[in-house]
């Protein structure tokens, strides 16, 4: 399959021979989004971007990454108008609030999954809303689609996958779920056994690396070879949950 513009990031991720190619892509996309939101291009000064960030806001994790990124003025501008939007919405939801009448039974009833307090429900909605998360989710979905397009059409890409280090469990789960709708029955009969074998092989490898790291702290092994265990902690964490625990914070390029 001839390389296209949309296939380059996934091929780059596979060529990196990382513990998870989708973690590799995820990091690249998230850093690009931080650059877009706060970088020297000053997208935060564009009215359409600010309107979107004002309404969506940011999750706790991305507020932390935005703070670490280092653009004080950019963060301040984003917060200034986002606060105006939040205060407006908060005033509206508080004005409309009507407490439910208490009953004897309600005092002993357990709170269900649906929040009955309209103010609390609004806050929960805002907690789950994030401009960067939403932009990333849209981009990530396209990469999953591209993965299966390449897997079905490009034998060279299939070989790269089979010779890779597998995936983190988080992204492996996404691939397993997407495969149900992206592949036909014949393709599923080949894809899932191959991926299960690949994932098992590399989960076993990580377990061995972590186990040997523990053994290296035994005085009897102080002169033994470290093998592949020196960075086993961060790779082991990544394999289970995704991400890069040992990464330095991503900051604005000066």
C-alpha positions in Angstrom: 0.0 0.0 0.0 1.5 3.3 -1.1 2.1 5.6 1.9 -0.5 8.4 2.1 -0.4 11.5 4.3 -3.0 10.0 6.7 -1.0 6.8 7.1 2.4 8.4 8.0 1.7 8.9 11.7 0.8 5.2 12.2 3.8 4.1 10.2 6.0 6.4 12.2 4.5 4.9 15.4 5.1 1.3 14.3 8.6 2.2 13.2 9.4 3.6 16.7 9.0 0.1 18.1 7.4 1.5 21.2 5.5 -0.5 23.9 2.3 0.8 22.3 2.1 2.6 18.9 -1.2 4.2 19.9 0.5 5.7 23.0 3.1 7.1 20.7 0.4 8.7 18.5 -1.5 9.9 21.5 1.5 11.7 22.9 2.1 13.4 19.5 -1.5 14.5 19.1 -1.8 15.8 22.6 1.4 17.8 22.3 0.1 19.2 19.0 -3.1 20.2 20.7 -1.3 22.0 23.5 0.8 23.8 20.9 -2.4 24.8 19.1 -4.2 26.0 22.2 -1.3 27.8 23.9 1.6 28.0 21.5 3.2 30.8 19.6 0.5 30.7 16.9 -1.7 32.4 19.5 -4.8 30.4 18.6 -6.2 31.4 22.0 -6.6 34.9 20.6 -8.9 33.7 17.8 -12.6 34.3 18.6 -13.8 30.9 17.3 -11.2 29.0 19.3 -11.9 31.0 22.5 -15.7 30.4 22.0 -15.0 26.7 21.9 -12.7 26.6 24.9 -15.1 28.9 26.9 -17.9 26.4 26.4 -16.0 23.1 26.7 -13.4 24.1 29.3 -10.7 21.6 30.3 -10.4 18.6 32.5 -8.2 18.6 35.6 -5.4 16.6 33.8 -5.2 19.0 30.9 -5.4 22.1 33.1 -2.3 20.7 34.8 -0.6 20.1 31.5 -1.5 23.6 30.4 0.0 25.1 33.5 3.2 23.1 33.0 3.3 24.2 29.4 4.2 27.6 30.6 2.3 30.3 28.7 1.1 32.5 31.5 -0.6 35.1 29.3 -2.2 32.5 27.1 -3.6 30.6 30.1 -4.8 33.8 31.7 -6.7 34.8 28.5 -8.3 31.4 28.3 -9.3 31.4 31.9 -10.6 35.0 31.8 -13.3 34.4 29.2 -13.9 30.8 30.4 -14.7 32.1 33.9 -17.2 34.6 32.3 -19.0 31.7 30.6 -18.9 29.5 33.7 -20.3 32.2 35.9 -23.1 32.9 33.4 -24.0 29.3 33.2 -23.7 28.8 37.0 -26.0 31.8 37.7 -28.6 30.4 35.3 -28.6 26.9 36.7 -28.7 28.2 40.3 -31.6 30.5 39.4 -33.6 27.6 38.0 -32.8 25.2 40.9 -35.8 23.9 42.8 -35.0 21.4 45.6 -36.9 18.1 45.6 -39.4 17.6 48.4 -38.0 15.3 51.0 -39.9 12.2 52.0 -39.4 9.7 54.7 -38.4 7.1 52.2 -36.0 9.4 50.3 -33.9 9.9 53.5 -33.0 6.3 53.4 -32.8 5.7 49.7 -29.4 5.2 48.1 -28.4 7.8 45.5 -28.9 6.4 42.0 -26.6 6.9 39.0 -28.7 9.8 37.8 -28.1 13.0 39.9 -31.3 14.5 41.0 -29.8 17.9 42.0 -29.6 20.1 38.9 -26.6 22.1 40.2 -24.6 19.0 41.0 -25.6 17.5 37.6 -24.4 20.7 35.8 -21.0 20.5 37.7 -20.6 16.9 36.8 -21.2 17.7 33.2 -18.5 20.4 33.3 -16.1 18.0 35.1 -16.4 15.6 32.1 -16.1 18.3 29.5 -12.7 19.2 28.0 -11.7 20.9 24.8 -8.5 18.9 24.4 -10.0 15.6 25.3 -12.8 16.1 22.7 -10.4 17.2 20.0 -8.2 14.2 20.8 -11.1 11.7 20.8 -12.1 12.8 17.3 -8.6 12.5 16.0 -8.0 9.2 17.8 -11.1 7.7 16.3 -9.7 8.4 12.8 -6.4 6.7 13.7 -8.3 3.6 14.8 -10.1 3.6 11.5 -6.8 4.1 9.6 -5.3 1.2 11.5 -7.9 -1.2 10.2 -7.8 0.2 6.7 -4.0 -0.4 6.6 -4.4 -3.8 8.3 -6.8 -5.0 5.6 -4.9 -3.5 2.6 -1.2 -3.4 3.5 0.6 -6.7 4.1 3.8 -4.8 5.0 1.8 -3.0 7.8 0.4 -6.3 9.0 4.0 -7.6 9.4 5.0 -4.5 11.3 2.1 -5.1 13.7 3.0 -8.8 14.2 6.6 -7.9 14.8 5.8 -5.1 17.2 5.8 -5.0 21.0 2.0 -5.1 21.1 -0.1 -2.5 22.8 -0.9 -1.1 26.2 -4.1 -2.7 27.6 -6.1 0.5 27.2 -5.5 0.8 23.5 -5.6 -3.0 23.0 -9.1 -2.9 24.3 -10.1 -0.2 21.8 -8.7 -2.3 19.0 -10.5 -5.4 20.1 -13.8 -3.4 20.3 -13.3 -1.7 17.0 -12.4 -4.9 15.2 -15.9 -6.2 15.7 -17.3 -3.6 13.3 -14.3 -3.0 11.1 -13.6 -6.6 10.1 -15.6 -9.3 8.4 -15.8 -12.8 9.8 -12.9 -14.2 7.9 -10.7 -11.2 8.9 -11.8 -11.6 12.5 -10.8 -15.3 12.5 -7.2 -14.2 11.6 -7.0 -10.9 13.5 -8.0 -11.9 17.0 -5.9 -15.0 17.5 -2.8 -13.2 16.1 -3.4 -10.2 18.3 -4.1 -12.3 21.4 -0.8 -14.2 20.8 1.1 -10.9 20.3 -0.4 -9.3 23.4 0.2 -12.3 25.6 3.8 -12.6 24.4 4.6 -9.0 25.4 2.7 -9.0 28.6 4.8 -12.0 29.6 8.0 -10.1 28.5 7.1 -7.1 30.7 6.4 -9.4 33.7 9.8 -11.0 33.2 11.5 -7.6 33.1 9.7 -6.4 36.2 10.5 -9.6 38.1 14.1 -9.4 37.2 14.3 -5.8 38.4 13.1 -7.0 41.8 15.7 -9.8 41.8 18.5 -7.3 41.0 17.9 -5.8 44.5 19.0 -9.1 46.0 22.6 -8.7 47.0 23.4 -12.0 45.4 22.5 -10.5 42.0 24.4 -7.2 42.4 26.9 -8.1 39.7 24.4 -9.8 37.4 23.4 -8.3 34.1 20.4 -5.9 34.3 19.1 -7.5 31.1 16.1 -5.3 30.0 15.0 -4.3 33.4 16.5 -0.8 34.0 13.4 0.9 32.7 10.9 -1.9 33.5 8.9 0.3 35.9 7.8 2.9 33.4 7.4 0.4 30.6 5.4 -1.9 32.9 3.1 0.9 33.9 2.6 2.0 30.3 1.7 -1.6 29.3 -1.0 -1.8 31.9 -2.5 1.7 31.6 -1.0 3.6 28.7 1.0 6.8 28.6 4.6 7.6 29.5 5.1 7.8 33.3 8.8 8.8 32.8 8.2 11.6 30.4 9.2 15.1 31.4 6.5 17.8 31.3 5.8 19.2 27.9 6.6 22.9 27.8 6.3 25.7 25.3 9.2 25.8 22.9 11.1 29.1 23.4 
